[in-house]
Amino acid sequence: MSQVSYSDRATPSVEILSNGLTLVTAPAVTTGVATVAVHVGVGFRSEPADYSGMAHFFEHLMFGGSANVAPGGHFAAVESVGGRVGGHTRHDYTELFDVVPAHALGEVVGLEADRLSEPRLDPETLRTQLGVIRAELEQVGATPYGGFPWRFLPPTMYSTHPNIHDGYGDLDTLATVTPGHAARFFATWYAPHRIVVTLEGDLRPSALAAARESLSAIPASPDSDEGEIDVSEPPRQRDRHEVVRARNIPEPVWAVGFRLPDPRRNPLVFAACTALATLLPVHDPAAGITARSGWFGTPADARSPDPLVLSTHPRHGVGGDQLIEMVRELLAPWRDGRPRPAVLETAPARLRLWQYQRAERPAHRARRLGATQLLFGDPLFDHTVDPARALDRDLLGAAAEHLLGQAVGSILVLPSEADAT
């Protein structure tokens, strides 16, 4: 995949098509590569509680064929031109994406439009995709530390179903989903006005025209009036620590979750918290911690509440309260404006390297433009919360004070055969 400098990238444009679908176009010089990214406004936190796991189930159903595409046909068509297909379900959205040679852009947008118009929701497709999810869960459960921390930590941080469940849901319940259930879910949540399609890379005028035509032909769904799910909840009043066991945990592992500030209301302190996620492990390497902004390490990838997560492999006999206190001690120098100068001096280079490494991933730019347009109404929102803009001592101090001023949730996960500590 060719490298793209920032100077090669045009400012993305945003338009609303006649059916309500949002189209983001972002030309870039990519020596003949284009990306199609689809973001749908339904994720773990917006699915019905009585069908927990439905958003992830539907991500899989979208690969099960559509009105004019046989099961497996989408993969086959993209891979036949040397392209790549992907999909994920996150807390507040579902994404599907294709990276292809630019000459195939129009054809691939047509494939996307077909499944966004009429996916196959027959009983056989439901059974097949449920089997795929079952295999995925088995793989996660067999992988050392699979699902850590996002499958374990949320119940210690939050109290409401949208925020505490892991997105997979109950497979026995999902097995009762009928084509009628699936059709109603699709009509509600996959309506064009809930969808952002991003076209990025080498965008030729003829391909763009064909893409607009295909996407505009997706039927509007005016009856889809389900509003955005309210996932807010009051902050914790006291620390909560839990100990659990899991078969795929070879050695004890611990994580603590802090609530990040709402990036829409306080973008600079949010950005400074993200900067601390990079700088804390460097500032105190002996602590052996890792840190991430957001459950999957991508800042601003969900609406608030969203966590800053720190984790480590604790020494034997060290309890949750001690570990929480250790993390607070790591934050104190930043709050007090006395971090080590050498860490601040190298911080810009560290953050830019981290951003460069992420930007080199195939489809990264298109996926971030689409996600932030859907979540925050701005395809360039990542620039607003850029941690490299928040390296001022006062901002870093404000971020540390925000984190230190709250009660937290933490989880110690032990091997299944180990004794609880």
C-alpha positions in Angstrom: 0.0 0.0 0.0 1.5 3.3 -1.0 2.4 6.0 1.5 0.4 9.2 1.5 1.6 12.5 3.0 -0.7 15.0 4.5 0.0 17.4 1.6 -1.4 14.8 -0.8 -4.8 14.9 0.9 -7.7 17.2 0.0 -10.1 18.4 2.7 -13.0 15.9 2.8 -16.4 17.1 1.6 -19.7 16.1 3.1 -23.1 15.9 1.4 -26.5 14.5 2.2 -28.1 12.5 -0.6 -31.8 12.6 -1.4 -32.5 9.5 0.7 -30.8 11.0 3.8 -27.5 9.0 3.5 -24.4 11.0 4.3 -21.6 10.8 1.7 -18.0 11.9 2.6 -15.5 12.1 -0.2 -11.8 12.5 0.6 -9.5 12.5 -2.5 -5.9 11.6 -1.9 -2.9 10.6 -4.1 -2.7 6.9 -3.5 -1.3 5.5 -6.8 -4.5 3.9 -7.8 -6.0 2.8 -4.4 -9.5 3.7 -3.1 -11.4 2.8 0.1 -15.1 2.5 0.7 -16.1 2.8 4.4 -19.6 2.3 5.6 -20.6 3.4 9.1 -24.0 2.6 10.5 -25.4 4.3 13.6 -26.0 1.1 15.6 -23.5 -0.5 18.0 -23.4 -2.4 21.2 -25.1 0.3 23.2 -28.0 1.0 20.9 -29.3 -2.5 20.3 -32.5 -3.8 22.2 -31.7 -5.2 25.6 -33.8 -8.3 25.0 -31.7 -9.1 21.9 -28.3 -8.3 23.2 -25.6 -8.9 20.6 -27.9 -8.0 17.7 -25.7 -5.3 16.3 -22.7 -7.6 16.0 -25.0 -10.3 14.6 -26.1 -7.9 11.9 -22.6 -7.0 11.0 -22.1 -10.7 10.1 -25.5 -10.9 8.3 -24.3 -8.1 6.0 -21.7 -10.5 4.6 -24.3 -13.2 4.0 -25.4 -12.0 0.6 -28.0 -9.6 -0.7 -30.7 -9.2 -3.3 -28.3 -9.5 -6.3 -25.2 -10.9 -4.6 -24.9 -14.6 -3.6 -23.6 -15.6 -0.1 -19.8 -15.1 -0.2 -20.1 -13.0 -3.4 -19.0 -9.7 -1.8 -15.8 -11.2 -0.5 -15.2 -13.0 -3.9 -15.8 -9.8 -5.9 -13.4 -7.7 -3.8 -10.7 -10.3 -3.5 -10.8 -11.0 -7.3 -9.4 -7.5 -7.9 -6.8 -7.8 -5.2 -8.9 -5.9 -2.6 -9.5 -6.4 1.1 -12.8 -6.5 3.0 -13.3 -5.8 6.7 -16.0 -5.1 9.3 -16.3 -4.3 13.0 -19.0 -3.6 15.6 -18.2 -0.9 18.1 -20.1 0.6 21.0 -21.9 3.2 18.9 -21.5 2.1 15.3 -21.0 -0.8 12.9 -18.5 -0.4 10.1 -17.9 -2.2 6.8 -15.1 -1.4 4.5 -13.3 -2.3 1.3 -9.9 -1.4 0.0 -9.6 -1.8 -3.7 -7.9 -0.6 -6.9 -9.4 2.7 -7.9 -10.8 1.2 -11.1 -13.0 -1.1 -9.0 -14.5 1.7 -6.9 -17.8 2.0 -8.7 -18.4 -1.8 -8.7 -17.7 -2.1 -5.0 -19.9 0.8 -4.1 -22.6 -1.0 -6.1 -22.0 -4.1 -3.9 -22.4 -2.0 -0.8 -25.5 -0.3 -2.0 -27.0 -3.7 -2.7 -26.6 -5.0 0.8 -27.6 -1.7 2.3 -30.8 -2.0 0.3 -31.8 -5.6 0.8 -29.5 -8.0 2.7 -30.4 -11.7 2.7 -32.2 -12.4 6.0 -33.5 -15.9 5.3 -33.3 -18.7 8.0 -30.3 -20.3 6.4 -28.3 -17.1 6.4 -29.2 -16.5 10.1 -28.1 -20.0 11.1 -24.9 -19.7 9.1 -23.8 -16.4 10.6 -24.8 -17.4 14.1 -22.4 -20.3 13.6 -19.6 -17.9 12.5 -20.2 -15.8 15.7 -20.1 -18.9 17.8 -16.7 -19.8 16.3 -15.5 -16.2 16.8 -16.4 -16.4 20.5 -14.6 -19.8 20.9 -11.5 -18.2 19.3 -11.6 -15.2 21.7 -12.0 -17.6 24.6 -9.1 -19.8 23.5 -6.7 -16.8 22.9 -4.6 -15.9 25.9 -6.0 -12.7 27.3 -8.7 -12.6 24.6 -11.4 -10.0 25.4 -9.3 -8.3 28.0 -10.1 -5.8 29.3 -13.3 -4.8 27.4 -15.2 -8.0 28.3 -14.3 -7.8 32.0 -14.0 -4.2 33.1 -17.2 -2.4 32.2 -19.4 -3.9 35.0 -17.1 -2.3 37.6 -17.3 1.1 35.9 -21.0 1.3 34.9 -24.4 0.1 36.0 -26.6 0.2 32.9 -27.0 -2.5 30.3 -25.9 -0.5 27.3 -22.5 0.2 29.0 -21.8 -3.1 30.7 -22.5 -5.8 28.1 -19.7 -7.0 25.8 -21.5 -6.8 22.5 -21.6 -10.6 21.8 -24.8 -11.1 23.8 -26.4 -14.4 24.5 -26.1 -16.8 21.6 -29.1 -18.9 22.7 -31.3 -15.7 22.5 -29.8 -14.8 19.1 -30.7 -18.3 17.9 -34.4 -17.3 18.3 -34.1 -14.3 16.0 -36.4 -14.8 13.0 -36.2 -13.2 9.5 -39.0 -10.9 10.7 -37.0 -9.8 13.7 -34.0 -9.2 11.5 -36.0 -7.3 8.9 -37.4 -4.9 11.6 -34.0 -4.3 13.0 -32.6 -3.6 9.5 -35.5 -1.2 8.7 -35.0 0.7 11.9 -31.2 0.9 12.2 -29.9 0.6 8.7 -32.1 3.4 7.3 -30.0 5.7 5.0 -30.3 8.6 7.3 -28.3 6.6 9.9 -25.5 5.7 7.4 -22.3 7.5 6.5 -20.4 6.2 3.4 -16.9 7.5 2.9 -15.0 7.3 -0.4 -11.3 7.9 0.1 -8.2 7.8 -2.1 -7.9 8.0 -5.9 -11.4 9.1 -6.7 -12.1 9.4 -10.4 -15.0 11.6 -11.5 -16.7 8.8 -13.4 -16.5 6.5 -10.4 -17.8 9.2 -8.1 -20.8 9.8 -10.3 -21.5 6.0 -10.4 -21.2 5.9 -6.6 -23.6 8.7 -6.0 -26.1 7.1 -8.3 -25.9 3.7 -6.6 -26.1 5.1 -3.1 -28.9 7.5 -3.9 -31.0 4.5 -5.1 -31.0 2.9 -1.6 -34.6 3.3 -0.5 -35.2 5.9 2.2 -36.9 4.7 5.4 -39.1 7.6 6.7 -40.8 5.3 9.3 -37.5 4.7 11.1 -37.9 7.1 14.0 -35.9 5.3 16.8 -33.8 8.1 18.4 -30.2 8.0 19.6 -30.0 5.8 22.7 -29.2 7.7 25.9 -26.1 5.9 27.4 -25.3 8.6 30.0 -25.2 7.6 33.6 -24.0 9.2 36.8 -20.4 8.8 37.7 -19.4 6.3 40.4 -19.4 7.6 44.0 -16.8 5.2 45.3 -14.1 2.9 43.9 -15.2 -0.6 42.9 -12.8 -3.5 42.6 -13.8 -7.1 41.5 -11.9 -10.4 41.2 -12.9 -12.9 38.5 -11.5 -16.0 36.9 -11.1 -16.9 33.2 -9.8 -20.0 31.5 -7.8 -17.9 28.9 -5.8 -15.9 31.4 -2.4 -17.5 31.9 -1.2 -15.0 34.5 -3.1 -12.6 36.7 -3.8 -9.3 34.9 -5.4 -6.1 36.3 -7.1 -3.1 34.7 -8.6 0.1 36.0 -11.0 2.4 34.1 -11.3 6.1 34.3 -14.0 8.1 32.6 -12.6 10.4 29.9 -14.2 13.9 29.5 -16.8 14.3 26.8 -14.7 15.2 23.7 -17.5 17.4 22.4 -17.7 19.5 25.5 -14.0 19.5 26.5 -11.9 18.5 23.5 -8.5 19.8 24.8 -8.7 18.0 28.1 -9.8 14.9 26.3 -6.8 15.3 24.0 -4.5 15.7 27.0 -5.9 12.5 28.6 -5.1 10.7 25.3 -1.6 12.2 25.5 -1.2 10.8 29.1 -2.1 7.4 27.8 1.1 7.5 25.7 3.3 9.3 28.3 2.4 7.6 31.6 4.1 4.3 30.7 7.2 6.2 29.5 7.3 8.4 32.5 7.3 5.5 35.0 8.4 2.4 33.1 9.1 0.4 36.3 5.4 0.4 37.0 4.9 -1.9 33.9 1.6 -0.4 32.9 0.0 -0.1 29.5 -2.6 2.5 28.7 -5.2 3.2 26.1 -7.7 5.9 25.3 -11.0 4.1 24.5 -11.8 0.4 24.8 -9.9 -0.6 21.7 -7.1 2.0 21.8 -8.6 4.5 19.3 -9.4 7.9 20.8 -12.8 9.4 20.1 -14.2 6.1 18.8 -17.3 6.3 20.9 -19.5 8.9 22.4 -19.3 9.7 26.1 -18.9 7.8 28.4 -15.7 6.3 27.2 -12.7 5.1 29.3 -9.1 5.6 29.7 -7.8 2.1 30.6 -4.6 1.3 32.4 -3.5 -2.3 32.9 -0.6 -4.3 34.3 0.4 -7.8 35.5 0.5 -7.3 39.3 2.9 -8.9 41.7 1.5 -11.8 43.8 -0.4 -10.6 46.8 -1.0 -7.0 45.6 -4.6 -6.2 45.9 -6.9 -4.0 43.9 -6.9 -1.0 46.3 -3.1 -1.0 46.2 -3.1 -1.0 42.4 -5.6 1.8 42.2 -3.5 3.9 44.6 -0.3 3.1 42.6 -2.0 4.5 39.4 -3.1 7.6 41.3 0.5 8.1 42.4 1.6 7.9 38.8 -0.9 10.7 37.9 0.0 13.0 40.7 3.2 14.5 39.2 1.3 15.5 36.1 -1.5 17.1 38.2 1.2 19.0 40.2 3.0 20.3 37.0 6.2 18.4 37.7 6.6 15.6 35.1 10.1 14.7 34.2 11.4 17.3 31.5 12.9 14.6 29.3 9.5 13.0 28.8 7.9 16.3 27.8 10.8 17.0 25.4 10.3 13.7 23.5 6.5 13.7 23.7 5.8 15.4 20.3 7.9 12.9 18.5 6.3 9.9 20.3 2.8 11.1 19.5 3.6 11.8 15.9 5.2 8.4 15.5 2.1 6.8 17.1 -0.1 8.7 14.7 2.0 7.8 11.7 1.9 4.1 12.5 -1.9 4.2 12.8 -2.2 6.2 9.5 -0.3 3.6 7.6 -2.9 0.9 8.2 -5.0 0.2 5.2 -8.3 2.1 5.2 -7.4 3.9 8.4 -8.1 7.4 7.1 -11.5 6.5 5.5 -12.6 4.6 8.6 -11.8 7.5 10.9 -13.4 10.1 8.6 -16.6 8.1 8.5 -16.6 7.2 12.2 -16.1 10.8 13.4 -18.7 12.1 10.9 -21.2 9.7 12.3 -20.3 10.2 16.0 -19.6 13.9 16.1 -20.8 15.4 12.9 -17.3 16.2 11.8 -15.0 14.1 9.6 -12.0 16.0 10.9 -12.8 15.6 14.5 -9.6 13.7 15.1 -7.8 17.0 14.5 -9.9 18.7 17.2 -8.8 16.1 19.8 -5.2 15.6 18.5 -3.1 14.8 21.6 -0.1 16.5 20.0 -2.1 19.8 20.5 -2.4 19.2 24.2 1.2 18.9 25.5 1.0 22.1 27.5 1.8 21.5 31.2 -1.4 23.2 32.2 -3.5 21.0 29.9 -1.8 17.8 31.0 -2.3 18.9 34.6 -6.0 19.5 34.0 -6.3 16.1 32.5 -4.6 14.4 35.5 -6.8 16.4 37.8 -9.9 15.2 35.9 -8.8 11.6 36.2 -7.8 11.9 39.9 -11.0 13.6 40.8 -13.2 10.5 40.2 -14.0 7.1 41.6 -12.9 4.2 39.4 -13.7 0.6 38.6 -11.0 -2.1 38.4 -10.9 -5.8 37.8 -8.3 -8.5 38.6 -8.6 -11.5 36.3 -7.0 -14.7 37.6 -6.3 -18.0 35.8 -9.3 -20.3 36.4 -7.3 -22.7 38.6 -5.7 -20.0 40.7 -6.9 -19.0 44.2 -8.6 -15.6 44.5 -6.5 -13.0 46.2 
